[in-house]
Amino acid sequence: MLIVSCHMECLTIPNILLKTENNNVNISGVLYPIHVNSSEEVNLKVSNSNLEGWLSYGTSTTADFTNVTFTKNNTTGYAMFRPYGTTVLNNCKFGTDMEIDLSELGAGETITFIGCTYNGAPLTMGNIQNYEGKESFVTIK
């Protein structure tokens, strides 16, 4: 597993059309483990990794997370998962302090949780914040 130590942003994805895959990455001690700065289409794939802190990405991004653990960054205090684009999460784990915030999910964007857990228990709508009016955008399996 690649262990990365950064200060502000770790994996910054520039403003270009690309598909990026990050496998077996452990990112801690950083404000934003992954930052997508793009108005172009980005297909983000992350698997078998641990991400600490605040994770968000723009509306032009589709994201697929498989076997990823999301936890609070104890150095910065950040603990946020805020998708802006269509997202699929397979067998992902969210730590107790992580906030799953769907406030920026736009019309036509969806989020699907498949076999995910929150604090070791199956993830439910009760673990998600700021989804009012967006219930139809969320699928939990």
Secondary structure as the mmCIF struct_conf table of DSSP 4:
data_model
#
loop_
_struct_conf.conf_type_id
_struct_conf.id
_struct_conf.beg_label_comp_id
_struct_conf.beg_label_asym_id
_struct_conf.beg_label_seq_id
_struct_conf.end_label_comp_id
_struct_conf.end_label_asym_id
_struct_conf.end_label_seq_id
STRN STRN1 LEU A 2 SER A 5
BEND BEND1 HIS A 7 MET A 8
STRN STRN2 GLU A 9 ILE A 13
BEND BEND2 ASN A 15 ILE A 16
STRN STRN3 LEU A 18 ASN A 23
BEND BEND3 ASN A 24 ASN A 24
STRN STRN4 VAL A 25 SER A 28
BEND BEND4 GLY A 29 GLY A 29
BEND BEND5 LEU A 31 LEU A 31
STRN STRN5 TYR A 32 VAL A 36
BEND BEND6 SER A 39 GLU A 40
STRN STRN6 VAL A 42 GLU A 52
BEND BEND7 GLY A 53 GLY A 53
STRN STRN7 TRP A 54 TYR A 57
TURN_TY1_P TURN_TY1_P1 THR A 59 SER A 60
STRN STRN8 THR A 61 THR A 71
TURN_TY1_P TURN_TY1_P2 ASN A 74 THR A 76
STRN STRN9 MET A 80 PRO A 83
BEND BEND8 TYR A 84 GLY A 85
STRN STRN10 THR A 87 ASN A 90
BEND BEND9 ASN A 91 ASN A 91
STRN STRN11 LYS A 93 PHE A 94
TURN_TY1_P TURN_TY1_P3 THR A 96 ASP A 97
STRN STRN12 GLU A 99 ASP A 101
TURN_TY1_P TURN_TY1_P4 SER A 103 GLU A 104
HELX_LH_PP_P HELX_LH_PP_P1 LEU A 105 GLY A 106
TURN_TY1_P TURN_TY1_P5 ALA A 107 GLY A 108
STRN STRN13 ILE A 111 ILE A 114
BEND BEND10 GLY A 115 GLY A 115
STRN STRN14 THR A 117 TYR A 118
TURN_TY1_P TURN_TY1_P6 ASN A 119 GLY A 120
STRN STRN15 ALA A 121 PRO A 122
HELX_RH_3T_P HELX_RH_3T_P1 MET A 125 ASN A 127
STRN STRN16 ILE A 128 GLN A 129
BEND BEND11 ASN A 130 ASN A 130
TURN_TY1_P TURN_TY1_P7 GLU A 132 GLY A 133
HELX_RH_3T_P HELX_RH_3T_P2 GLU A 135 PHE A 137
STRN STRN17 VAL A 138 ILE A 140
#
